[in-house]
């Protein structure tokens, strides 16, 4: 079954649009999240490099650090913090507790002062809410007991309470991340080896000072999610699960409350040349929400888009197919050789170009078919001319051959031997006549072949005419003809040798048909950019119906084709071809006293 182009275009366009829609849907639901995460990671890493190079060293205290961290969050929607070599927040002097330790046998702790970052143990909001478990004893001058581990020759506090016996009770303060990490490590290692590697300590002291942030600085300690991740990183760092030498720049994926986050850890050096860390955390919740919304929304988009695609595809197919159907109808008519219908060109695209080309093809085919019909007609005429030419050649050659045959028969039989020289002279004349005929026939064939190239050059036409008249002076004297010349020195552009041949043919023809003791007039007339050469002879007129025929081969204006006037009958035909190859007008006309042959030549520019 034949399918129309409208149906094919409709199906193809609909399928293509649905395919593009499917690709967009898959790309947004499958690859969009990965692309977003990749771009987000790239953007944050770039921002971290800029922060490290330009902003980090500008902070000298907690207030300036808070300002830098807030600016970074506003620009990149990413939390950032600077940690020291042990994973503690830098510039936390606004939220610490100073503890004056008691005298003990351990030189590491005896009568020393410990600065404890409170963000690791208590939320800053608890101070403003009058927490009954904290407010009574976290005061200056109150006793305090501290429990922890010695890690890398430095104390790491795990728990704090008012008294040593309270360290395992509910009202204690503990670094939950460090405690959880300790349990995790104990589960995978030997307890004895653990205690040897990380010895514990328990010391007592007095709270010397408690500093609580105020104003904008409070916001630095209210992001508990970010602080918990910092404390978890610190636990990994202190327990050796994070190796700075291997993971100098690390990106981690975490999930909190069903929200994905990216954590960036860059190992750097602070302004004093000490090891430090840039710790950043960004949420991936926007892309998750967007991906979820897109998946739910696509059900409606697909239905609406499908209807729109089908309508647009049908309209598009009809619009595209309409000119194609018109082109098909027109070309079918062209196949039936009907070139009357033209395709209207309404667009300037490829279809418009195709319509224009088909119209042009139709015109050219029509023109070439007409030309072919004319060529066929000309070929028929040429065939008739060829037959006439062969007949004329046969006739022209038959006569001299008959004369030669008769002379040879007479000489062979010995009849009229006293006229032997006469017969030889007659045969010689006939041979010369045949030779001249053959030369003219070959020259005419050369011009008619279409391969001969007419080279042109400049020369003076009056000099050529004078030279021809000098050559034919003997013929003029033989008939006692008077030659009148009215010449001007005019330089023309033509083939000198062929124009001389034309002048010889015209003047020879005039001598041949001019009665004795009459005159021949040769003149040059300037006409603008051309010059007219005229050769007029006194004598009988040419009949009107014969004026066009005299240019034909072997035509002498004599039905009987008498040879008494001489010539081969090809001179005017050769002249005609030469002048046509020059592209100039020529002709013959009767004058009151005779016949005028003329032709034009172009002057040299």
N, C-alpha and C positions, 0 to 999 in steps of 0.2 A: 504493500500500500504506500503510495506516495505521500510524504509529509510536507506540508507547506513550510515556507521559510518563516512565516509569522509564528507558527507553533514551535519550531525549532529555536528561534530567538527567545520566545517566551520561556520555554523550559530551561534554556541555557542561562538566561539572565536570572530567573528565579533561583536556579540551583547555585549560581555564582554568589548571589546575595546571601542566600542561606548559609553557604559555606563560609563566607566572610563573617557573618553573624556568629556562626559556631566557633570560628577561630578567635573572634573577639571574646566570646563567652569563656572559652577554655583558657585563653590568655589571662583574662582578668580573674578567673576563679582559681587557676592553678599556678600561673607564673607571676601574677601581679604581686602577690605577697612576697615571693622570693625577690622580685625586682625591687620592691619597696625596701625590704630589709637590707639588700645589698647597697642601695643608694643611701639608706640611712646610716649604715656602718661607714661607708665611704665619707659621707658628710661629717659625721661625728669625729672620725679620725683626723680629718683635715682641720676641724675646729680645735681639736685637742693640740695638734701641732702648733697652730697659731696661738692658742692660749699659753702653751709652754714657752714659746719664744717671746711673746710680747707682754702678756698680762701677769703671768705667775710671779715674777720677781718684783712686781710693784706693790705686793701686799706685805705690810710690816706688822699688822696686828689683826685681831679678830674682826674689827669693824670693817677694815679694808677688804679682808678676805670674803666677808659676807657680801659686800657690794660686788666683788668680782664674780662670785658664784651665782648671784642673782642675775647679773647681766648675761652670764653664759647661758643660764636656763632660758631667759627671755629670747635670746637669739637662736638657740638650737633645740629648745624644748628638751633639755637633757640636764639631769642633776650632776654636779661635779664636786669633788672634794680633793684636797691635797693631804696625803698621809706621810708620816715619817717612816724611817727604816723598819720600825716594829709594827707598823700598821695603825698607829694612833693618828687621830685627826690633829692637824697642825693648827696653831693659833686658837687653842681652847682655854686660854687663860681667863676667859669670861665665864667658864662653867667648870670649875674644879673645886676640889676639897683638899686643903693642906692638913696633913696629919703629922703630928710630932710624936715619934715613936719613943717608947720607954727604953731604959737601959737594959741590955741583954748581953748574953755571951757571944752572940753572932755579930761580928763587926760590920756586916753588911747592913744591919738594921739598927744597931744600938745608937740611940739618941739622934737618929737621922730624921729628916723631913721628907715625907712622900707627897707628891702632887698627884692626886687621883682624878682622872677625867670622869666626871659624873655621868656623861651621856652613855657610858658603858653599863651603868647600873640603875639609873632612874630616869624616868621621863621628866622633861622640864615642866610639863603641865602639872605634875604632882605637887610642885611647890606652891602653885597658885590655888590649888584645890584643897589645901589644908588636910592632906592625907594623914589620918590618925596614926598610921604605922610609921610615918617618916618624921613628921613635924616635931614629935616630942624629943627625939634624940639626935637628929642631924642639926646640931647647933654647935656653935663655937664653945669649947670648954667641955663638951660631952666626951666620955670615954668611947673607945671603938676598938674592936678586934678585927684583924685582917687575916684571911687565909688565902694561900696561893701556891704557885710553883716557881721554882728557879729555872728559867729558860734562857739559854745562852748567857748565863752569868748575870741575869737581871731578873728582878722579881716581876711576876705577872699575877695580879690580884684576881681571884675568882669570886670570893665572897667577903662581905663585910656585915658586921652586926654590932649591937651595943656592947654585948658581952660575948666571951668565947663560947659559952654554953648556948647562945642564941644562933650560932652559925648554921645550924641544921634545921632551924625553925622557920615558920612562915614569914616572920617579919624581918628576915635577913634581906640583904641586897646582894645580888649575884650577877655576874656577867654570863647571861644564859648561853651565849654562843660558845664561850670558852668551856663552860661546864658540859654542854652537849658534845663538843668536840673531844673533851677528855673521855667521855663514855664511849664514843665511837672508836678512839684510838685504843682504849683498854680492851675492847671487844676483839681487836685484831692483833694485839701484841701480848707478851708475857708481862704480868703485873710487876714481877721483881725487876725485870729489865726496864720497865716504864719508870719505876720509882728511882732506879739508879740514874736514869737519864734525866728525869724531871723531878728532883727532890722537892718536897713540899715545905712550907713554912707557916707558922702561926705566930703573929706578933700582936702586941697591944700598943695603944697610944691614945693621944687626945686630939680631938678636932681643933685645929688651930684657926682655920679660916674656911668659910664657905662662900664661894662666888657664884651668883646666879645671873644669867644674861637678862638684859632689859631692852625694851624697844625692838628695833628691827633685828637685833642680834638673836632674839628668841627663835626666829623662823629657821635658823640654821639647825636647830635641834628638835624641831617638830615633825620632820619627815622621818618617821620611825621605820618605814619600809627601807629607805635608803640607808639609815644608820644601822639597821639589822644586817644589811648586806655588807656594810663596811666592817662590822664586828665579825661576821662570818669569814670575810677575807682575812682579817687579822688572825683569827684562829688557824686558818689554813696556813698562813705565812709562818706563824710561830711554831706550829707543829710540823713544818717541813713539807706539807702537802702542796704548797705553792713554791716552786723553785725560781727565784728571780733570775738566775743565770740562764735558765732554759726558757722561761716565759716572761721575757722582758716586755713584750707587747702581746697582750692576750685579750681575746674576746670570748665572753661566756654567755650562755643562754640560761635564763632562770624563769621560773613561773611562780607567781604569787597571786593567790586569790583568782586563779583562772585567767590571769593576764600575763602575757609573755613580755619579758624584758631582755635587753641586751646590756651586758656589763663590759666596760672597757677598763683595762688596767695597763698603764704605761709606766715603766720604770724610768725615772728621771734623776737628775741631780738638782738640789735646791740651790739657792743663791750662795750658800757657804760651801758648796761642793759635796755635801753629804747625800747619800742615797735617799730617794723619796719615791712616792708613787702618785700618779694622777688616777683617781678612781671616779669613773663616770657611769651613769645608769640612765637608760632611756627606755621609754615604754613603747611597745608595739601594738598597743590597744587600738589606735586609730585605724591601722590597716586591717586588723581583725574585724572591727566593726564595719568598716567599708566593704570588706569581702563578703561578710554575712548579709549586709543590706543588698549588695549587688545580686547575690544568689537568690534572695527572696524577690527582688524586683524584676529579675530577668524573666520570670514567668509571664508577667504583664508585657514586658518589652517584646518578647518573642511573638506573642499573639498579635500585638499592634504592628510590629515590624513585618510579620508574615503577610498581613492584609495589605499593608502599604507596598511591600515588595511585589506582590502579585498585581496590584493595580498599576504600579509604575512599570513593571516588566511588560504588561500587556500594552500600555500606551507606548512605551519605548519600542517594543517590537513592531507595532503598527507603523510608527513614525519612520523607523529604519527600513522596514520592508516596503513601504509605499513607493519610494523612488526605485527600489530594486525591481519591484513588479513592473513598474512603468518601463524600466530599462529592458527587462525581459521581453515585454510586448514589442517594444521598438526593434530590438535585435531580431526577434522572430520575423517581423516584417522585412527587415533588411535581408534576412536569409531568403525571403521570397522575392528579393530584388525590388522591394517597394521602399523607396527612400523619401517618401512624402512627409512622414511624421518626424518631428523633432522633439527631443526630450527637454522639457522646461528646466532651467537651472535656477533653483531657489536657495541654494546654500553655497557657502564658500569653503566646504570641507572636501574630503576625498571623494565623496559621492558626487558633489558638484563637479569636481575635476573629471570623474569618470563620465558623467553625463556630457560634459563639454567635449571630452575626447571621442565619445561615441558619435556625437553630432558631427564632429570634424571628420571622423572615419566615414560616416554616412555620406558627407559631402564629397570626400575624396573618392570613395568607391563609386559614387554616382558619376563624378567627373571622369574617373578612369574608365568606367564602363562606356560612357559616351565617347571618350577618346579612343577606347578599344574599337567601338563600332566604326568610328571615323577611320581608324587605322586599317580596319578590315576592308572598308570601302576603298581606302587609298591603296591597299594591297591588291585589291581587284583591279584598280586602275593601273597600278604598277605592272601587274601581270599582263594587262592589255598592252601597256607601253613596251614591256619586254618583248612581247610577241611582235609588236610593230618594229621594235629595234632589230630583232633577229631578221625579220622580213626585209627591213631596209638594208641591213648589213649584207644579207644574202644577195639582194638586188645590186648593191654597190660593188660587191666583190665579183659577182657573176659577169658583169660587163667587161672589166679589164681582163678577167681570166679568159673570156670568149675571144677577146681581141688577140691575146697572146697565143691562144690555141690556134686561131686562124692563121696568124703570121707564121707560126711554127709549121703548120701543114703546108703552107705555100712554099716555105724554104725547103722543106723535106722533099716535096714533089719536083723542085727545080723550076717551078713556073715563075715567070717574071724575075729571072735571076739578075737582070739589070737594075731591079729595085731592092736589091738585097739590103743596102744601107738604110733605106727608108723603113723597111720592116723591122730591122734591129732598133732603129730610133723609136718607132712606134711602141715596141715591146718595152723599151727602157722607160718611156713616158708612163706606160701603164704600171710598171713596177714601182716607179716613184710615187704615182698616185695612190697605189695600195699601201705603200709604206707610210705616206702621210695620213691616210685614213686610219691605219692601225694606231699610229701615234696619237691621233686625236681621240680615238675610241678609248685608249688606255688612260689618257689624261682626263677625259670626261668621267670614266669609271672611278678614277682616283678622287675626284671632287665629290662624286655621289656616294662614296663609301662612308662618309661621316668621320673618318679618322684623320683626314688631312688637316693640319693646323696652319692657319694663314698668319704668318709673321708679318708685322707691320713696322714700317720705319718712315722717316720723313724724307721727302724729295720734292723737286720742283716739277710740276706736271707739264709746264710749257716746254721744258727741256726734253721730256719723254716724247711729247707730240712731235717736236721738231726732229727728233731722232727717228721716229717711225716714218715720218714723211720723207726723210732722206733715204730710208731703206726702200720705200715703194716708189721712188722717183722714176725708176725704169718703167714700171707698170703705168704710171701716169703719162709718161711720154709716149708709150706705145699706143695709147688711145687718144693722145693729143688733148688731155684734159687739163683744165686750168684749176690750180689749187689756191684758194684764198684763205688766208689765216688771220685770225684776230685773237692774238694770244696775250696773256699777262703773266708776269713772273709770280706765281702763287705756290707757296710751300704747303704740301698736303701730307696726311698721315695715312699710308696704305702700303700694300706690297708692290713695290715698283715693278718687279718683273711681271707679275700677273696683270697689273693695270696696263703695262705696255702691250701684253698679249691681247687685252680687250680692245685697245686702240687699233692694233694691227687688224683684228677681226672686223671691227666697225669700218675702218678705212678701206680694207680690202673688199668688203662687201659693197661699199659705196663705189669703188672703182669698177667692180664687176658689173653693177647694174646701171652705171651712168653711160648714156650714149656718148659717142666720140665727139670731141671738140666742145663738150659741155663743161661745167665747172662744179667743183666741190668746195664747200665752205667749212672750215674747222675753226671753232671759236671757244673761248673760255669766258664764262660769266660768273662773277662773284655774287654770292647770295648769303650775306650774314656770315655764319660760321662754316658755310659750305661753299663749294665751287662746282659749277655745272659745265661739263664738257659736251659740246655739240658737234656732230658731224652730219652735214646736210648735203645731199647729192641731188642734182637736177635729173629729172627723168620721170618715168611713169610712177603713178601712185600704187600703193598696195591696197588691195581690196579690204574693206572693213572687217569682213569675217576672217581674213588671213593675218591681221595685225598681231593676234595672240599666238597664232600657230607658227609664226616664223622662228620662234624660240625653240620649237621642237626639233628633235634630231632628224637630219636628212630632209628637212623641209626647205624647198626653194621657191615655193609659190607656183610650181609647175606641176600639174596633175600627172603629166607623163614622165616627170623626173628626168628631164633632158640634162645631159652633162656638158652641154656646149658652153655654159657659163663658168665652168670650173668649180673648184672647191670640193670639200668633202661633205658638206651639209651639216657639220658639227660645230662650226665656228661660233654661231650665235648661242648654241646650247652651252658651250664651254664658257662664253662670256657671261651668260646668265648665271651660271653657278659661281663664277668668280665674284661677281657683284653681290650676289646673295650672301656669300661668305663674308664680304665686307660689311654687309648690313646697310647698304645705301640704295636709294631709289634709282631706277633706270627705266627706259622705255623707248618706244618708237611711235612716231606720229606723221601723218601726211601734212605737207606744207603746200602753199599755192603752186610752187614750182617743182616739188619733188617729195623726198622722204627725209625725215630727220631722226637720227639715232642720238640718244643722250644718256648720260649717267652723272651722278653726283659723287663728290668725295669730300671728306671732312678736312678742314684746314688744321694745320698744326697749331696747338694752343700756345 
